[in-house]
Amino acid sequence: MRVKAVDIARELGLSKATVSLALNDKPGISEKTRQEIIECRERLQQGESGRPVQDRNMIIKIVLVIRDLKIAYDSEMDLGTDVFALYDREAKKRGYSVGVTYVNVLWDDMDALINECNSKMVAGVILVGTEMRPEDSKVFGRIEKPMVISDNSLHNLNCYNVIADNRGGVLMAMERLFAADKREIVYLAHQVDIFNFDQRRKEYREFIYEHNIETQTNKIVKIGTTTESVYRNMLDYIDKNKLPEAFLTENYQVSIGVMRALKSKKRSIPEDISMIGIDVLPSYVTMDCELTTIKVPHTERAEMVMMLLWREMERRDASKSVVMTKCQLIEGQSISG
């Protein structure tokens, strides 16, 4: 096998220029470095490297599973740009290209997708499962290549699952509101049911139960699917209900719609109501108040996905795990007390 200078440079973490000097017996580098480069070339030629040189045509296939829920795809804010950039960057470091496929499980040809994933040119698969449901695991279980699932936990598939610690994030939010002496906390939810939202709601319910809080004023209210529908429904909610002490909003769409509605009704945050949102919002949408938020670790999760995919490609572990990346509480100015 012919080994190129760039292959050796990638293997040893050196510049291509340094490798070229050594291979062409030019001055300018130490004898130790020169020897390491020569040995690396021989090792790669014999195929003994722990990370062999890859065919540049081999790809890491990223499959984004959608169900027309407008959460993972065609949503109002792009939360995936940095994630896909990281996938691309890390794949190129190892000599792979990246191929992204959007598949709608409601009507796309799933047999064709599975055949693509199992083709010779695919080295590994990342399944972005934000909108996936448990019943989808049957078809994706037919993927034979090394695979990692991101943003969902499907226990009946024998692969690593990497998720955000949604329950831990809600626990931090509830504890922060409790520290501010808030006891009437309404959870404003998206109207769509997905894995991440389900985990957040479970933690809210458990917290309310464990702290023996009256459930009459502490409840989950499904408020909308887009910022506009949340806004309209929230206007109606404010007209018909006494405001609780605090809101916990399930995602960025709910947070934006709720803040707009409160402003329209001349209700101030945090003077009239305290609020914590899940997902960090850009400053241009937070209006008059910097929202206290739970930061969901999107890029950190992507880094873990890539690390586990490399592991699977090098050795197929018999036992797989669900790996959680922790959320972070970002203090703003939306909590009184």
PLY file of the C-alpha trace (Angstrom):
ply
format ascii 1.0
element vertex 337
property float x
property float y
property float z
element edge 336
property int vertex1
property int vertex2
end_header
0.00 0.00 0.00
1.36 3.41 -0.97
1.48 5.75 2.02
1.26 9.49 1.44
2.93 12.21 3.49
-0.45 13.49 4.60
-1.31 10.05 5.99
1.83 10.00 8.11
1.30 13.61 9.22
-2.22 12.76 10.39
-1.02 9.64 12.20
1.76 11.41 14.11
0.14 14.82 14.50
2.88 16.55 12.51
2.77 19.00 9.64
2.92 17.69 6.09
6.03 19.83 5.51
7.88 18.12 8.37
7.03 14.69 6.99
8.17 15.71 3.50
11.55 16.86 4.85
12.08 13.48 6.49
10.98 11.39 3.53
13.18 13.39 1.15
16.17 13.26 3.54
16.30 17.05 3.88
17.75 18.97 6.84
15.63 20.95 9.29
14.25 18.26 11.61
15.74 16.20 14.41
17.01 12.70 13.81
14.50 11.36 16.35
11.57 12.88 14.45
12.97 11.62 11.15
13.18 8.09 12.55
9.62 8.24 13.92
8.36 9.28 10.49
10.24 6.46 8.71
8.94 3.89 11.20
5.40 5.23 10.84
5.59 4.89 7.06
6.71 1.28 7.36
4.01 0.53 9.91
1.28 2.01 7.74
2.56 0.15 4.70
2.20 -3.09 6.64
-1.26 -2.15 7.93
-0.20 -2.35 11.58
-1.47 1.05 12.72
-4.22 1.23 15.27
-5.78 3.84 12.95
-5.06 2.66 9.39
-5.12 5.06 6.49
-8.66 5.33 5.17
-9.96 5.40 1.64
-11.03 9.01 1.12
-14.22 7.74 -0.51
-15.33 6.02 2.70
-18.03 7.99 4.48
-19.58 8.45 7.89
-23.30 8.45 7.17
-25.46 10.74 9.32
-29.14 9.83 9.18
-31.54 12.46 10.49
-34.84 10.74 11.30
-37.90 12.97 10.95
-41.65 12.62 11.42
-42.81 16.07 10.29
-42.71 17.27 13.91
-40.48 20.26 13.02
-38.26 19.63 16.03
-35.12 18.15 14.46
-35.70 19.49 10.94
-37.34 22.60 9.46
-37.61 24.12 12.94
-37.70 27.83 13.74
-34.17 27.97 15.14
-31.20 26.07 13.76
-29.66 24.21 16.67
-27.73 21.75 14.51
-25.23 23.83 12.52
-22.43 23.52 15.09
-23.18 19.84 15.59
-22.91 18.95 11.90
-19.78 21.07 11.58
-18.21 19.06 14.39
-19.17 15.76 12.74
-17.61 16.92 9.49
-14.44 18.19 11.14
-13.85 15.06 13.22
-14.54 12.74 10.29
-12.05 14.56 8.07
-9.38 14.24 10.77
-9.60 10.48 10.31
-9.76 10.58 6.54
-13.50 10.14 6.06
-16.07 12.27 4.30
-19.56 12.84 5.70
-22.85 12.08 4.03
-26.09 13.46 5.50
-29.46 11.86 4.75
-32.83 13.12 5.91
-35.34 10.28 6.12
-39.03 10.66 6.86
-40.15 7.37 8.39
-43.76 8.14 7.46
-43.31 7.78 3.70
-39.68 7.43 2.55
-38.30 4.17 1.15
-36.74 2.65 4.26
-35.39 -0.41 2.41
-33.36 1.89 0.17
-32.00 3.75 3.18
-30.94 0.54 4.94
-29.17 -0.63 1.77
-27.32 2.69 1.59
-26.21 2.41 5.21
-24.97 -1.15 4.67
-23.09 -0.35 1.46
-19.34 -0.96 1.20
-18.51 2.73 1.16
-20.13 3.41 4.56
-17.74 3.00 7.50
-20.14 4.00 10.28
-23.58 5.47 10.93
-24.81 8.22 13.23
-28.55 8.03 13.76
-29.98 11.38 14.92
-33.09 10.18 16.72
-34.66 13.39 18.07
-38.01 12.57 16.46
-37.68 8.78 16.58
-40.18 6.59 18.40
-39.58 3.12 19.90
-41.39 1.40 17.03
-38.81 2.81 14.60
-36.10 0.62 16.10
-37.31 -2.41 14.15
-36.29 -0.98 10.79
-33.09 0.70 11.97
-32.03 -2.53 13.66
-31.29 -3.80 10.16
-28.27 -1.49 9.87
-25.21 -3.72 10.10
-22.49 -1.08 10.20
-21.08 0.37 13.44
-23.73 2.81 14.65
-24.35 5.32 17.45
-27.74 6.89 18.21
-27.81 10.55 19.23
-30.64 12.31 21.07
-32.71 9.23 21.87
-32.46 6.03 23.87
-33.63 2.87 22.14
-32.75 0.01 24.46
-33.73 -2.73 22.01
-31.00 -1.69 19.56
-27.54 -2.97 20.41
-25.64 0.28 19.99
-24.49 3.23 22.06
-27.09 5.90 22.82
-25.92 9.45 23.60
-28.48 11.75 25.19
-28.65 15.01 27.09
-29.35 14.70 30.81
-32.85 16.11 30.41
-33.99 15.03 33.85
-30.93 16.55 35.47
-31.58 19.81 33.66
-35.17 20.03 34.91
-34.02 19.12 38.41
-31.58 22.05 38.35
-34.35 24.37 37.20
-36.80 23.25 39.88
-34.18 23.48 42.61
-33.28 26.99 41.45
-36.94 28.07 41.64
-37.30 26.45 45.05
-34.22 28.33 46.25
-36.04 31.52 45.25
-39.02 30.37 47.37
-41.25 29.55 44.38
-43.80 26.82 45.06
-46.44 27.41 42.38
-44.59 26.30 39.25
-46.44 25.56 36.00
-44.59 23.54 33.36
-45.44 24.90 29.90
-44.92 22.12 27.37
-44.66 21.70 23.63
-47.67 19.88 22.20
-45.48 17.26 20.49
-44.35 14.18 22.41
-40.71 13.16 21.85
-38.12 11.40 23.99
-36.42 14.57 25.28
-39.70 16.22 26.27
-40.94 13.03 27.92
-37.82 12.87 30.11
-38.21 16.52 31.16
-41.87 16.06 32.10
-41.10 12.94 34.12
-38.60 14.85 36.25
-41.04 17.71 36.80
-43.77 15.31 37.96
-41.34 13.44 40.21
-40.08 16.65 41.79
-43.63 17.82 42.52
-44.48 14.43 44.05
-41.32 14.15 46.16
-41.80 17.64 47.62
-45.50 17.11 48.40
-46.52 20.20 46.46
-50.18 20.94 45.73
-50.79 19.83 42.14
-53.71 22.17 41.56
-51.37 25.05 40.74
-48.41 22.89 39.68
-49.16 21.14 36.44
-48.09 20.50 32.87
-49.86 22.62 30.26
-49.34 21.85 26.57
-49.27 25.30 25.05
-48.33 25.02 21.34
-46.01 23.74 18.61
-44.53 26.94 17.15
-43.61 30.28 18.67
-46.69 31.81 17.02
-49.12 29.15 18.30
-47.56 29.35 21.77
-47.98 33.12 21.68
-51.67 32.94 20.74
-52.47 30.19 23.23
-50.56 31.99 25.97
-52.59 35.16 25.46
-55.70 33.07 26.08
-54.09 31.36 29.10
-53.27 34.70 30.71
-56.83 35.91 30.22
-58.34 32.83 31.83
-55.88 31.98 34.61
-54.23 33.60 37.59
-50.50 33.58 37.00
-48.53 31.15 39.18
-45.30 32.15 40.88
-43.16 30.70 38.10
-43.11 29.09 34.66
-40.71 26.40 33.48
-40.77 26.32 29.67
-39.94 23.12 27.81
-37.95 24.40 24.82
-36.99 27.55 22.95
-40.27 27.78 21.00
-42.29 27.76 24.21
-39.95 30.27 25.87
-40.13 32.76 23.00
-43.91 32.52 22.61
-44.53 32.87 26.34
-42.24 35.89 26.71
-43.97 37.61 23.78
-47.41 36.98 25.27
-46.43 38.22 28.72
-45.08 41.42 27.19
-48.25 41.90 25.13
-50.33 41.57 28.29
-48.01 43.99 30.11
-46.83 41.34 32.58
-43.24 41.79 33.64
-40.55 39.18 34.21
-39.56 38.72 37.02
-41.76 41.29 38.80
-45.06 39.56 37.93
-43.74 36.05 37.34
-40.43 34.21 37.46
-39.36 31.99 34.59
-36.72 29.45 33.54
-36.45 28.17 29.98
-34.81 25.07 28.53
-32.49 25.94 25.60
-30.32 29.03 25.50
-31.90 31.85 23.49
-30.06 34.44 21.38
-30.18 37.91 22.89
-32.30 39.34 20.07
-35.32 37.22 21.08
-35.19 37.70 24.86
-36.48 41.26 24.58
-36.46 43.15 27.87
-35.32 40.30 30.13
-32.29 38.03 30.07
-33.85 34.62 30.63
-32.39 32.15 33.12
-31.94 29.00 31.06
-30.93 25.37 31.10
-28.24 24.94 28.46
-28.58 21.65 26.59
-25.10 20.35 25.59
-25.56 19.89 21.83
-21.92 20.05 20.68
-20.67 18.15 23.73
-23.10 15.37 22.86
-21.78 15.34 19.29
-18.21 14.98 20.54
-19.23 11.96 22.61
-21.06 10.46 19.62
-17.91 10.65 17.49
-15.73 9.20 20.21
-18.03 6.20 20.63
-18.38 5.72 16.88
-14.59 5.48 16.49
-14.60 2.96 19.33
-17.27 0.88 17.60
-15.45 1.02 14.28
-12.22 -0.21 15.87
-13.82 -2.90 18.02
-17.47 -3.88 18.29
-18.26 -3.90 22.01
-20.62 -6.67 23.08
-22.12 -4.51 25.81
-23.36 -1.00 25.00
-24.30 1.92 27.24
-26.53 4.97 27.38
-24.25 7.99 27.84
-25.62 11.26 29.19
-24.08 14.71 28.78
-24.93 17.10 31.59
-26.94 20.29 31.20
-25.90 23.63 32.68
-27.85 26.34 34.49
-27.16 29.76 32.96
-28.25 32.55 35.30
-30.19 35.43 33.83
-32.51 38.03 35.35
-35.85 36.22 35.19
-36.18 34.98 38.77
-37.27 37.23 41.63
-36.43 36.66 45.25
0 1
1 2
2 3
3 4
4 5
5 6
6 7
7 8
8 9
9 10
10 11
11 12
12 13
13 14
14 15
15 16
16 17
17 18
18 19
19 20
20 21
21 22
22 23
23 24
24 25
25 26
26 27
27 28
28 29
29 30
30 31
31 32
32 33
33 34
34 35
35 36
36 37
37 38
38 39
39 40
40 41
41 42
42 43
43 44
44 45
45 46
46 47
47 48
48 49
49 50
50 51
51 52
52 53
53 54
54 55
55 56
56 57
57 58
58 59
59 60
60 61
61 62
62 63
63 64
64 65
65 66
66 67
67 68
68 69
69 70
70 71
71 72
72 73
73 74
74 75
75 76
76 77
77 78
78 79
79 80
80 81
81 82
82 83
83 84
84 85
85 86
86 87
87 88
88 89
89 90
90 91
91 92
92 93
93 94
94 95
95 96
96 97
97 98
98 99
99 100
100 101
101 102
102 103
103 104
104 105
105 106
106 107
107 108
108 109
109 110
110 111
111 112
112 113
113 114
114 115
115 116
116 117
117 118
118 119
119 120
120 121
121 122
122 123
123 124
124 125
125 126
126 127
127 128
128 129
129 130
130 131
131 132
132 133
133 134
134 135
135 136
136 137
137 138
138 139
139 140
140 141
141 142
142 143
143 144
144 145
145 146
146 147
147 148
148 149
149 150
150 151
151 152
152 153
153 154
154 155
155 156
156 157
157 158
158 159
159 160
160 161
161 162
162 163
163 164
164 165
165 166
166 167
167 168
168 169
169 170
170 171
171 172
172 173
173 174
174 175
175 176
176 177
177 178
178 179
179 180
180 181
181 182
182 183
183 184
184 185
185 186
186 187
187 188
188 189
189 190
190 191
191 192
192 193
193 194
194 195
195 196
196 197
197 198
198 199
199 200
200 201
201 202
202 203
203 204
204 205
205 206
206 207
207 208
208 209
209 210
210 211
211 212
212 213
213 214
214 215
215 216
216 217
217 218
218 219
219 220
220 221
221 222
222 223
223 224
224 225
225 226
226 227
227 228
228 229
229 230
230 231
231 232
232 233
233 234
234 235
235 236
236 237
237 238
238 239
239 240
240 241
241 242
242 243
243 244
244 245
245 246
246 247
247 248
248 249
249 250
250 251
251 252
252 253
253 254
254 255
255 256
256 257
257 258
258 259
259 260
260 261
261 262
262 263
263 264
264 265
265 266
266 267
267 268
268 269
269 270
270 271
271 272
272 273
273 274
274 275
275 276
276 277
277 278
278 279
279 280
280 281
281 282
282 283
283 284
284 285
285 286
286 287
287 288
288 289
289 290
290 291
291 292
292 293
293 294
294 295
295 296
296 297
297 298
298 299
299 300
300 301
301 302
302 303
303 304
304 305
305 306
306 307
307 308
308 309
309 310
310 311
311 312
312 313
313 314
314 315
315 316
316 317
317 318
318 319
319 320
320 321
321 322
322 323
323 324
324 325
325 326
326 327
327 328
328 329
329 330
330 331
331 332
332 333
333 334
334 335
335 336
